[in-house]
Amino acid sequence: MNTNQSKPERITRFIIALFLLPAPIIFGISEFAIVQASVGAILLFNAISGICAIYGIFGVKTCIVNDQNDDK
């Protein structure tokens, strides 16, 4: 499957995930901290894989795609 995120977007998602993942450790086990960690886990998966499911649903791509069409 092709990626649908640009490299700067993936880096940004990774950095945000690093701040959100340890929330239950820092703030204690609460609903808010677990939600933060869950969002962080989703962002980390997106950053590593380069695939965002929401982008796929709406057909959005932020990466540069080199289409090799043979419309000659």
N, C-alpha and C positions, 0 to 999 in steps of 0.2 A: 504494500500500500504506500502511496506517495505521501510525503509530508505536506501539510497545508499551513505551516507556520514559518515565518521568516526567522533567521538566526537571532536578530536582536530581540524579537518577541519571546523566543525560547529562553534566552538568557534572562530576560526580565521575569518570566514565569518561574525560573529556577531560583532566582534570588528571593522573590516573594515567598516561594515555598519554604526556603530555608528559615524564614522568619516565622512562618505559621506552624510548621510541623512540631516544634517543641512546646507549643502552648499548654498542653495538659501538664507538662513537667513544671513549667514556670508558674502557671496560674492555678494549678491544682485541677483535679478532675471535676469539671462542671460541664454543663451542656454547651456553653459558649466556647470553652476551650476545645471540646471535642469537635464542634463544628469548624473551628479554625483549623485544627489539625486535619480534618477531612478535606477541606478546601485546599490546604497545603499539599496533601497527598495527590489530589487530582491535578493540581498545577505541576507537581513534580513529574507525574506520569506524562502529562502533555509536553513538558520541557524535554524529557528524555526521548520520548517516541517521536515528537514533532507532529503528532496527530491530535487535533481537537475535534471531538465528536460533534459539538455544537456547530463548528465551522462546516463540517461535512453535511449536516442536516440542511443548513442554509446555503451551501455551495460557495462559501467564502474561502479564498486563499490569500494569504498575505506574503507567500513566498514567490520568488520569481520563477516562472515555469517556462522552460524552453520547449515550445510545441514545434514538432517537426512534421508539419502537414505537407502532404504531397498533392497540393491543389494546383499543380502546374499544367 
